[in-house]
Every structure is written in structure tokens, then in C-alpha cells.
Amino acid sequence: MIVNALVVPIIESVCELEFQYSSCGVFFNNMCGIVAYIGSKPARELLLEGLKRLEYRGYDSAGIAVLNGKLKVARSKGRVSGLEEIVINDDSFDGTIGIAHTRWATHGEPSERNAHPQADDAANGHGIRIVHNGIIENYASLKQYLNDKGHVFTSETDTEVLAHLIGELYEGDLETAVQSALREVTGAYAIAVVCEEEPEVLVVARKGSPLIVGVGNDEYVVASDSSAIVAHTTQAFLLDDETVARLTRDSFRTTTVDNVELTPEIQELEFTLEQIELGDFKHFMLKEIHEQPETLRTCIQGRVDALNTKIVLGGVADFESELSKAKRVLLLGQGTALHAAMIGEYLFEKLAGIPTEVEFSSEFRYRNPIVEEDTIAIAVSQSGETADTLAAVQEAKRRGALTLGAVNVVGSTIARDTDAGVYLRVGPEIGVASTKAFIGQVAVLTMLATYVGRRHHLGREDMSELLSSLEQIPEHIKTVLTQSDHILEVTKGVVNRDNWLFLGRGTNYPVALEGALKLKEISYIHAEGMPAAEMKHGPIALIDKGMPVVVVATKGSQYEKVIGNMEEVRSRGGHVIAVATEGDLTITKHCDDVFYVPDVPEPLQPLLTAVPLQLLAYHAAVLRGKDVDKPRNLAKSVTVE
């Protein structure tokens, strides 16, 4: 059946939910990348290009399968570049249909045999190959069933179990076999499947793990993330849960796993190829740091009306009554998102006067969390797919909270599972270490706190002043970015030190945590962030001559106390690097180096003070020769406990 669907603009970046789990020697896939193609173009080059664009999702191993009469398969441990060396000049990989995969492993050594694509039974199979993101929870019982049928397994993956199951159920129709297999599966999956016996067919399916089908001119590009699609077509549809798509070169058919036909809505991809390319920048992280003025402007555009003292948040408008009577706010996050949530705690208590708590998503549901009447739970996540945060949302909702999302990815699981929310609108973030998404998260929480605050006790005059200042923040960030060369020179003097401290108070304490995290993530320098006053309660013992101590010391309610903390460090020989307010010349008496940020109201300072710390971490990583965009052991989204 050829589907001619209505085209509507909507998708910004639909991506990211692949779980990885390890138990009893079986390895599952987490934050991996899938790309598949059927059309008239050479598949090999397109698949490799797609893998490179998806490599930020995982780079422990990679693999490709191309149909050219027979299936030709290559897999390799390590980066996509290693796979490319194997296949790029091999004519046997010529063909116009294929699948590919790049993997991030959280448990066990990545290896070629555990890399994808995985195959059905070698002796009695049908030449089936599959790439998979997700977790097959009932793999053990399925594997036992298949062992009893005589199947022989060669890897330790749950994916191979699924490949064998499809092969066992295959009776000449790949689509039907996939549907039948998935009816027996418990868990989450995004898969792409090819078969030697049906060389003109590509079958894809998903449950829990988003998968996008790009629709071109007699061709289809399938990927985990639209970044691998946008170079080839601007039209795509997102597969719904428990949906299967059968693709040929000139048509597609979508069904449920029970073979009920569906008509998907083809949508227009909003972001451009330029947004996911490096341009003149050396690294995506640096590009995304420098994009922050524009992305913040986009984030607040149409939402902040300082002239009329209004915040317009269409995503939560239907719940204005509930927000107006909110008595408690819970903020849920992990990693960088948690730090943004911690800033949100200060903002909600200051601007809205509502008791607010920040929770590690990973810990929330393992206690007996108290969720009182009129509680709002806000999930903060770049991807909208963080497993712990998603589970925390579900627990909060089960206990009666109104759940909101502050996420970047349109159509993500958290966006779908929360009652309402506000998108960051900062565009695709490729660098594994989050920068512009953090600024977007803080901005969205600022707007939410102001929105709720106006419905509680925040006065019109105070709100007007805050919104006017918020509108100026993008230009202020530009000013901070001009100091990049100065920050580089300061970094050169301390980059060889292996232990750092980051200190802050009030809203800048979470900024100190974020600064330490950025340094750890990409330079592998040990760093701790903490409230400045906490240093005296033990960590001060670590300070020796020349130890870098970064202090966020902007003018504010605790400025004098921060100055005292800086002196405590200096008296013990520490090298103090201050982030200070423009015009504060006195600060130079208390530090060795200083980075200045424009003077803004205290609640908005984190939007500026985080930026020099991002640049500091970036320059440290480059100077130490690290892979900035692909730090070891990390992936863009953590979707496993």
C-alpha cells in the first residue's frame, strides 16, 4: 500500500530511548544509533555518514550490513572510523539497501561478536540481520525455547535472541515474521531488519525507543535521530509504539504488531543540516557554547513579554488553575539537568514563595516519597528519555502530582508521559557534555517560576524588572564569550593540576557543581563542586600550593561571605580563579585570575556564570589532548539505572 500522508511541520529532533542492561552475562544496548536505507543511492556511504552523525550516541563498536544479492556484513570494535576503513573500498559492500549500528556499552567489554548487526541461526537461518536498541526483558525464556529448537548462539546479546526468533517464525514474509516475533517480546526496542530471501524489503519497528522514517523520492532513510536524516530529506514520520513499517523503494506500509494498518502523519523536520554540522568550529561543544546567545533568544522568544509584564507558556496554559494553587514543587533530574533543577529550587522559592525540593531521579522512587496534595513535579531532561527521570515522573504521577516536563526533544517519552510541559527549543545538541541545553533548562525553569510566582505573590514591578533583564541575557552571553582567549590563557597555567575545587553560594552553588562536572566529563580532571562555606568542613585539607579553586563570586546577597572563602583558600596557597561581576575591581585583591560577567539580577546570574566555566572546561580538555565531543565512557543520554 502506498501511503500519501498529509505533511505538517512539527518535528524538531525526535530521538533517544535505548536501554542497556546487563545481567547474567547478557549485554543489552543502551544509547546507541541505528540507521537504515532503502532506495537507489549507494547504501554504504549513506549508512557510514549516518553513523558518524549518530556517533555521539555511542562509539564502543559499529557494524554494517548491505544487501547486494547476498548480505555483506562488517563489524568492528571502537569508532565508526575503524568500520569505515574496513568497508569503504570493498566493492562487495556495493548495494542500495542496508542497515548499520553504533553502540555504547555500559557493561562488559565491547567486542566484535557483540556488535551489531546480529544474525539468525547460521546453519538453518534465512540470512536475516538486525540492528536493535532496547532491552528484551524475556530474552532468557526465549533463548531457552530457541535452544530447544536447535538454535546455536554466537554472541552474548539479547539482540541475537530476537534475530533467531524472527528467523524461527519466518515463512517467506519478513514483515509477518517480525510482527509475530514482537508479539512474543517483553521490553523496549527499535529495530531495523533485512533478509537475503527478500532483497527488496526493509522492515523497521519500535516500542519505547523512538525511530524516525525519513521519506524521500523513492527512498527511505530510517534513524534513531533525525540528524542522520536531514541531509537526505526534510520529511519524516515517527513510528508509534508497537508499530511496524514495511519499506520498499517506492512505498511503505505501517501496521501494529497485530497487523492493523495505520496511516502515519508525515512531518517536516524543523532543523537544518547546518545546525548539526561543525561549520568553522573545531568541536561541537565549542559550537554549542557559542550558539547560546541565539538558542536562548529562541527559547524565550514569544514567551517573555517584558513590556506587558507577561509570561506566555502555551504548554502549561491548560493547567493554570493547578499551578495557581500549587503548594509544593518537586524538581527531578540527573547530572547537568539536576544542576539546572537545583537552580530552579532557588527560583521557585524566591519568585513563587513555594516550598521546593530537588530530587535525584535515581533515588526518588526507592524511598517512600511524600507527594502531598497540590504538588507539581517537574522533570528536567535534555533528551526527555533519561530512564531514572522517566521512572521518577511515573512514580510522582502515581502518587497524585501534576507532572510537567522541561525537555529539549519533541515527542520524547518524558514529553509524552507528563501532563504538560515546556520545550527548551535550543536545537539539536551533539556534544556529549551539555552546554546550551543547560542554559535552556535554567531559562525554562526561570520562566516557569516567574509564571507561577505571578499567580502567587510576585509583584508586577519586580516581574517586569526580571523579564526586562532576561531579554538582555543573550547579548550579555555574547560579551562573556569574547573572553574565550583570556580564559584559554588562564587555563594554560593550571591545566596540569589534577585536583580542582569549584565553590559558589546561593544560585551559584549549582553553577559550581556544573563547572566541576564539565571539567570532569571532558578533561578527566578530578574536580569537586560544593557550597563555599562547606569547604571549611573537611575539603579545605585538600588545598595545597597552586591548587586551582574556581569561585563564583558575583555581586549578590552573599558576596562578602564568598570573599572570605576566597581568602581562606589563598592563605593556604591555593590558586583562586574568580567569576565576578563587571566593574568589580576589588575582586582582583582576592584572586589570581578573574573572568567577568555583566551585572544582572541575582536570580539570572547562573545564565551567565556558567558560560566561562564551560569555556574553561573546553580549553582544559583541548590542552590535555582529549576527545572533547566523545569523552570516554559517556553517551548523550543515560537510559539505564
N, C-alpha and C positions, 0 to 999 in steps of 0.2 A: 504494500500500500504506500503510495507516495503522499506525504503529508505536506500540504500547503498551509502553514500556520500563520497567524497574524503576527506581525513584527511590532514590538513595543520596546521603548527604551527603559531599561531599568538596571541591568547588572553593572555593578562597579567592579567587584572582584569576588567571585564565588569560589570558595576553596576550603580546604583544610579540615578534615577529620579522619585521621588514620591512626588507629590504636596499635600499640605494640605492647606485648605482654610476654613474659617468659615463665614457664613452669615446666618442671619435669623434662628439661632438655628440649622443649619445643619453642622455637623462636617465632614471634609474630611481628608483623610490620606496623610501624608507628607512623611517623611523619615522613612519608615517602612521596615520590612523584610518579604519576602514571601519564603516559602519552601514547596515543594510538592514532593510526591514519589509514584511510582507505580512499583512493582517488586515482588520479592519473600521473601525479608527480612521483619522483623517486622518494620512496619512503625513508630510506636510510638517513639522508641528510636532514629531512624534516624531523625525524624522531630524535636524532642527536641534538639538533638545535633546541627542540623542546625540552630534552633532558637538561641541557645547560641552563635553560631558563628556570627549571624546576629544582636545580641542584641545591638551592638554599633550603629545600625541604629535607634533604638528606644526601649524604655523599660517602657512605660506607661501602657501597657496592653498586653496580649498574649492570643492566643487561638489555638485549635487544633480540627480537625475532622478526624476520622478514620472510614473507611468502613469495617465492619465485619458482613456481612449480612444486618444489619441496620447501619445507621450513628450514631456514638457516638461522642458527642461534649462536649468540656470543654472550658471555657473562664475565665479569671481572670484579675483583675486589678493588675498592678505592674509588677514585673520582671518575667522572664521565670521560675525562680526557684519556684515561687508560683504555676504556672501552673503544673510544674513537680511534685510537692507534691500531687496534685490532681489526676493525671493520672498514675503515674509511677507503682503503684501496683494494678491498676484496670484492671482486665482481660478483661473487656468489651471493652477496647481500643486495644486489640489484632487485628491485621489486616495488610494487605500488601499494602494498598492504603490509602493515606491521604493527607491533606493539613494543613498548620499551618501559623501563622502570629504573628509578634511582632510589636507594634505600638508606634509611637511618636506623641503626640498630641500638637499642638500649641495653640489651642483654646478650652476652656471648660474643665471641669474635666473629666479625663479618667474614664471610668466606664465599668463594665462587659457587659452591654447591648449595648454599642458602640464598644466593642471589636469584632474582627473577630475570626472565620468565621461568616458571616451573612447568613440568610436563606431566601428561598422564602416563600410564604404565608403558614402559619401554618395549616389553615383549608383545603385549596384546592390546596396545592403545591405538588411537586413531590420529596420531600426530597433532594432539591438542597442546597448545601453550597458553599460559595465563599469567597476567600480572595482577597484583592484588594489594590493596591497602585495607587493613581492618583486622578483625580478630574472629576466628571461627571458634566459638566457645565450646562447641561439642565435637571438636576435632578428634578427641580420644575415642569416642564411641564410633565415629565414622571411620576412623583408621582401623579399628578392630574389625568392623564389618568388611572393609575392603581387603584387609589381610586374609580374612576367611575366604574371600573370593579369589585369592591368589595374587593380589597386587603386591608389587615389590617397590619399596620407597627408597629414595636415594638421598633425601635431604632431611633436615630436622624441622621443616616449616609446616605450618598449618595450610599454607597455600598449596603445597603439593597434594595434601589430602583433598582439597577442593578440586584440583585438576583431575585427580584419579576418579573422584566421584562423578564429575561431568563425563569422563571417558566411560565409566561403567554404565551410565544411563544413556549414552549416545546410541541412537538408532538411525543415523542418517540425517538428522536435523539438529544443528548446533544450538539454535535458539531454544528448541524444546528441551534439549538436554540441560542447558543452563537453567531454564525455568524449573525443571524437575529437581535439579541439584540444590538450588537455592531454597526450595520448599523444605528441604531436609536440614538446612543450615540454621544454627542459632548464633547470633553475633552481628558484627558490622562488616561491611565490605564495600569496596569499589573495585570492580574488575573489568578487564578487557581480555577477550578470548578469541583465538583464531584456531583453525583446524585445517590440516592438509587436505582432508576429504571435501571441504567446502572452501576452495581458494578465493571465492568472490564475496565472502561474508565476514563481517566483524561484529561480534556480539559484546555489548557492554552492559553493566548493571550496577546498582548501588543500593545500599541500605546504611544510613548513618554517615557514610563517607561521601561527601559531595563529589559529583563528577559532571563535567560540562561537555556538551557535544557542540562543537563549532560547525556551522552549516555553511559550506562554500558552494562553488559551482561544480556540481558533480563530484564532490569530495566532502569528507568529514574529518575533522580533527578533534580527538577526544583527549581531555586532560583533567588532572586534578585541580588545575588552577588556570584561569583564563590568560595568564601571562604566556602560556605556551600556544595559545590560540590566536591572539590578537594580531600577530604578524601575517596570518593567512586569511582571516575573515573577521568581520565585526558583528556577525550574527551567531547566536548560540542559544541553546536551551539547557536548563539544569534538570537533570534527572531527579524525579521524586523518589522518596523511599520505596523500596521493594519494587523498583521499576527496571525493566529490561528493554534495551534497544537493539534491534537487528539492523545493521547498516550494510547497504551495498553502495556502489559508486553513485547511483542516481536515485536512491530512495532510502527511506528509513521507516521502521515500524516500531512503535513503543507499546509495551504491554505491562501489566502487572506480572508478578511471578506466577499468578494463576491464569495467565493468558487472556486477561481482559484488556482489550485495546484502549489506548489513551491517546489524546491529542495534546502534545506539549505546546507551550507558548514560546515561540522564538523571540528572543530579546536582543536588544542592541547593547553591545559591550561599550561601556562608557569611557574607560580609559584608553589611552593611545599607546602605540608602540614606543613612542618617545619616553613615556613615563616609566617604562621598565627597561630602558637602555641606559648605559652609563653616560653617554654624551662625552663631555670633556673631563669628567671626573675619573679619578683613579679607582675609586671604590664606591659601591652602592651606599655604604654607610655615610661617607662624606657627602655624596649627592643628596641623601635624605636629610642630613643635618642642614644643608644649605637650602633645601626645599621648604624648611619650616616656616619662614615668613608667609609664603604663598599658601601652604597647606593649612596654616592656622587661619588665614584670611578666608579660605574656603569653608573651614569648619564653622566659623561664626557668621558667615555671610547669610543674610536672610533670617538669622536667629536673634541677633543683637540689634536693638533699635534704641540707641542711647538718646536720640532726640526726643522720642516719645516715652522713654523710660519703660521699655518693654523687652521681654524675652519671649520669643516665639519658638516653641518646641512642639511641632506638629505630632511627633512620635508619641508624646505623652499627654496630648491635649484631652483625650477621652477619659483620662484619669485625674483631671484637675481636682475633683472633689476629694478623692482619696489622698492626693498629695497635700491638699489644704489642711486635712485633719491628721496628718502623719504625726505620730508621737515618738517614733524611733526609726533610725536608719541603720541598716547593715550594709557594709561595703565588702565585697568578695573579690579576691584576686590572688594572683601568684606572680612572683618575680617583679618585673617592671610594672605590671598592672597593679600589683599590691602597693607599690610605692606611690603610684598615682592615687590609689584608693586612700592611702594614709593622708595625702594632701586633702583629699575630699572630706576626710573626717574633720579636719580643722575648718574647712569651708562651710560644711553643713552646720557645725556648732556655732560658728561665728556669724554667718549670714542668715541662717534659718532658726538658730536657737533650739535645735532638735538634738537630743542625745544620739550620738553616733558612735558606732563601733566598727573597726576594721577586722576582718577575719581572714586568716589563711584559708583559702578554699579547701585545701587538702586536709585541714583539721576540723572543719566546721561540722561535718556530718558524723564524725567519730566521737562526739560528745553527746550530750543531751541539750542542744542549743535551745535557748529560750526565745521563742518568737511570740511577742505579745501582740495584742490587737492593735491595728493601725501601724504595723511595721512595714517599711519599704526595704526590700533587699535589692541592691544594685550590683550586678555582675560586671566587672571591668575586664575586658579581654581584647587584644588586638585581633586575633583570628576569629574569636567567637566560638572556638572549638576546644579550648583548654578543658581537658577531661575533668579535673578536680573542680573547676569553677562551674562547669555544667552540672556536675553532681550536687554541688552546694546549692545551686539555683533550684534544682528539683526538690532538695530537702527543705529549703526555705518556703517554697511554694506549698509543699505538702503540709507544712506547719501553719499555713494561713497567711504568709506575707504576700504583699503585692510585689511582683518581681519586675525589675527593669534591667535593660542591657545597655552598656556603653561599649560598643564593639565597632570594628572597622569594616568587617567583611559582610556585605549584603547577602542575606539568605543563609548565614551561618546558623549553626544549631542553637547557640545561645539566643541569637536574634529571633529564631522561631519559637523557642521554648519559654521565653519570658513573656509577661503580659504586654509589655510595651518597651520602648527604648529610644535611644538617640545614637545615630551613626556618627562616627568620628569624621568621615569624609576627608581623610588625609591622603587617599590614593594608595596604590599598592606599595607595601614596604618589603623590599627584597633583602636588605641587610638583616642578618640574624639578630644582631644587637639592636633592640628597638630604640628609635630616637624620635622621629616625627609622630609615631603613634602615641608615645608617652606624652608629648606636648598636646596632642589631640585629646587624649584621655583627661588630662588636667583641665583643658579648656571646656570639655563637655561637662565634667563634674562642677566646674565653676558656674556654668550656665544653669545646670540643674539646681545647685544650691541657691543661686540667686532667684531662680524661678519659684522654688519652694519658699525661700525666705520672704519674698514679696507677699506671699499668701499667709505668712505668719507675722513677723514683726519688723522686717526690713523696711526702713523708711524710703520714701520716694527720692529724696535728695541724695542719700547715701548710695542708693541703687544707681542713680543717674551718674554719679561720680565714678562708680566702679565700672559701669558699662562704657563710659567715655574712655577710661583708661584701658579697658580690654580691647577696644577698637584700635588703639595705638600700639598694642603689643607687637603685631607683625613688623612694623617699622623699627621698633626697638630691637627685635631679634636681629634684623639686618645690621644694626650698629654693633651688636655683640660679635657677629660673625666676622667683622672687619679685624678683630683681634686674633684671628687664627694664627698668623705668623708669630705674633708675640707669644701666644700660648705654646706654639711649637718650640720656640727658643727656651722658654722656661722648662718645658718638658725635657729637653735635651740634658739639662743639668741634673735631673733627678731620676731619669728613666731606668738607671741601672740599680736602683734600690728595689728590694724585693718585698718590702713591707710598708704599707701606707695606711694612714688613718684619714677618714673624712668626717668632719664634725659640722653640726648645724643645730639650730633651735627652732621651735615653732614649725611653721610650714616648710622651713628649710632643712629640718631634720630628715624628712623623707628624701629630699634632694641629695643630702649627704649619702644616704643609703643607695640611691640610684647612681651617684657618681662612683661609689665603690664597686657596685655591681658592674657597671660599664667597663671599668678598668680590669676587673677580674675576667669578664667574659671574653675580651678580645686580646688582652696583652698577657694574660696568665700571671699577673702580679697579684700577690695576696694583699687584699685590702679589706678594711673594716669600716663601716659607717655606723655612727652612733650619735645620740644626743650629746651635745658638747659637754654638759655637766656630768654625764656618765663616765667620761674619760677618767675622772679622779677616782672612780670606784674600781680600780684594778688596771684598766688598759694603759694608764699613764706609765706603768712599769715597763712597757714596751719601748718607750721613747728613748732614743739614743741620738748621738750626734749625727745630724744630717738626715734623719728620718723624715720623709715627706708627710706633712699633715695639712690637708686641704680643709679650709674653714670657710663656710658660707657665712659671711659677716656683713650682710646688708643692713642698712639703717632700718630700725624697727623697734618693737617693744622690748626686745631682749639684747639690743646692741651692746650695751655696756657689759653685760654678763659675758657675751661672746668675746669681747676684747680681753676680759680677764682670763678666759680659757686659752686664748692665743698666747698670752704672756706665760701661762703655766707650761705651755709647750716650748716656748722659746727659752725659758730658763733652764730647760733640760737638754738644750742643744738641737731640738727639732727644727726642721726647715719648714716654715709656715708659708703656705700659698693661700691667699685670701681671695674670695669673690666678694667684691664690695660695691657700694653704691657710687655712681659717678659723682665726682666733686668731693668725695671723702678723702682728703689728703692726709688726714691724721692717721688713717689706717696704715700708711707706709711705715710708721714708727713701730708697728706691732707685727710686721710680717716681712718676709724676704722677697716675695713676689706678690703681685696683685693683678687680678682680672676685674675690670669694671663692667657693671651693667647699669642701664638707665634707672632712674628713680621712679618707682611705681608703687601704688598702694600695696601694703603687706600681703593681702590675700593673693595678689597676682605675681609676686616675686618669683615663685617656682618656675613660671613660664619663661623667665629669663635666666635665673641662676643655674638651671640645668644645662643650658647650652654650652658655656665654657667647659663644663665637666665632660660633656660629650666630646668636645674637641680635644680635651686633654687625654681622654682615653684613646681616641682615634690616633693621635700623634704618638702616644706611647706604644701602641701596637705596631704601627708602621716602623718606628725606630727600632723596635725589637725584632722586626722581620716576621711578624705573624700574619696569618691569613685573616684579614680583617672581616671579610664578609662570610667566611666559613670557619668560624672558630671550632676548635676540636671538641668533640663530644656534644655539640649543641645542634639543635634544629630550631626552626622558626616557631613552632608551636609544640608544646608538650602535651600529648594526649594520652598519657598513661600515668597512673599513680606512682 
